[in-house]
Amino acid sequence: MKPIKELLKQHDSTSYKIAPTVSVFEALSLLAELEVGALLLMQDGKLQRVVSERDYTRKIALQGRNSKETTVAEIMTRDVVTVAPQTGTRECMRLMSHKRFRHLPVMDGENVLGLISIRDIMDDIIADNEQTISQLTSYINS
């Protein structure tokens, strides 16, 4: 499997960032507008936490809290797992599956390079499998 830095090159690796003081409602609006499932919470140019749709459903909707009165700092995922650019895509999938999250920041030291989703990983694995099947089919038919 290829390193995650190769996957970042293949798609829009823009990391959508938000301040921790923004309301959950504003964060949800941004998630919907950008059609993404997570935002990086940055402070002073450094990754602090991640806020996702899952954080909203579990910490706002199910608890009956008001998304317009709650800041993302109150609901964000605090223990952020990150990977380096050379981490393989299968290792990223293993991490996501084992830790049960769907978004993974890619860091080069203190610098955020991008945010990979489980969909990005699955698309890559499917493309890799399709290529292998095509090569094997070609080999068998020749």
Residue, then its C-alpha position, 0 to 999 in steps of 0.5 A: m500500500k502507498p503512503i498516505k502522502e500519495l493519497l493526499k496528492q490525489h484529492d483535495s487535502t484541504s483541511y477545514k479549520i475552525a476556532p474552538t470558540v465558534s458555536v456548534f451550530e456554526a460548525l454544523s453549517l460549515l460542515a454542511e456547506l463544505e460537505v465534510g464530516a469533520l473540522l480541525l480546531m486550530q489555535d495559534g496555528k496548531l492542531q488542538r482537537v477535531v470536531s465531527e458530526r459524531d461529536y454533535t450527535r452524541k454530545i448535543a442532539l442526544q443530550g438535548r443541548n442547544s447547538k447555538e449556545t454551545t461552543v465546539a470547544e465543549i464537544m470536540t474530540r480531545d484525544v486526537v490521533t494523527v499520522a505521519p505522511q509516510t504512514g501506509t493507507r492500510e495502517c490508517m484503515r487499521l487505526m480508524s477501525h480499531k479506534r472507531f473514528r472516521h477522520l485522521p489528521v496527517m501531520d508533518g511534525e507540528n504542521v497539518l498536511g491534511l485530513i483523511s477520511i475513511r472514505d478516502i482510504m476505502d476509495d484507495i483500497i478499492a482502486d488498488n484492488e480493482q487494479t490487482i484484479s485487472q492485472l490478474t485477469s490480464y495475466i490469466n487471459s494471456 
